[in-house]
Amino acid sequence: MADAHDKAHEGGYKVYVVTWFWLLVLTVLEIGVVLTRIPRLVMVLCLISLALLKAVLIAAYFMHLRFERISLAYIVTTPLILATILFFALVPDATRVLGIR
Amino acid sequence: MSAEDAVMEEQRVLASDWGGGKSPVGTSWGKLMMWLFLMSDALTFAGLLVGYGVMRMSAGRWPYQYNIFNINAVVGPMTFILICSSVTMAAAVAAARMNDHRKVRLFLGLTILGGLMFLSMQAYEWSHFIGEGARLTTNPWGVPMFSTTFFVITGFHGSHVTSGVIYLLVVAGKEGRRRYSAETIEIAGLYWHFVDLVWVFIFTLLYLI
């Protein structure tokens, strides 16, 4: 861990350029997924997975979470977990409103 | 609990991360406070995006965004610019760690330029969308919530980019006169990367899905 930390401090720009490259690849993939005519559910799942992957790359390398203590990483993922819980808690309401319409 | 157990328990607590005298997350207060701010900001965005998802589900139908927004020529490049500005921001932090203050200013300048380009493209996109008849509560595509959620969420994100540009201008301006520590640049970078991170979800959920 300490080694990784030191490396991030001294390593220069390489890790950021590699992260940038993968973020671009994932963005192009996202647009590609939309343009292919795959079933909607598969498309949504692909897009959400790709978005999460991009978010992890940004947080881990650009925001240096990879080089912080793991406890900080656990703390900062809570909004994502809460948002997921909130969404699934509200899905029954959304489908009910849809049924009324 | 016997006296011996009590002493053992006290020692266990003192030896743990929460016993005091230690920083459980091992960062400076400045960085931790920025993270806490970003978490509360993330919850606001989470509320907006979940609200969008629920409204969209309950609406039943939704306009096909690819026919309305110019994703290949405007929104895609906006995403590209924001990712590029994130990498120049990360490079500014790396330069600050290497004590290369000329490069810090250069990379901060490029990041600000990226932010301004993103904002001008967003202004173009908004005016195009408004020109087609979209308003906050009505639009020609028959689903009022389509334009409401679009304006509120991209507007809220755009105001974050604007604040970020101002924040970076202040940091870059002061950096010119006195040397900032690498950590001050890094904390400003955390905010900028967060804005990029939120855009990842907005781009996916509002434009692509």
Interface residues (C-beta under 8 A of the other chain):
Chain A: H9 E10 G11 G12 Y13 Y16 V17 T19 W20 L23 L24 T27 E30 I31 V33 V34 M43 V44 L47 I48 L50 A51 K54 A55 I58 A59 Y61 F62 M63 H64 E68 R69 S71 L72 I75 V76 T78 P79 L80 L82 A83 L86 F87 L90 V91 D93 A94 T95 V97 L98 R101
Chain B: D17 P24 V25 G26 T27 L32 W35 L38 M39 A42 L43 A46 G47 L49 V50 G53 V54 M55 M57 S58 A59 G60 Y66 I71 N72 G76 T79 F80 I83 C84 S86 V87 M89 A90 A91 A94 R97 M98 E186 G189 L190 H193 F194 D196 L197 V200 F201 F203 T204 L205 L208 I209
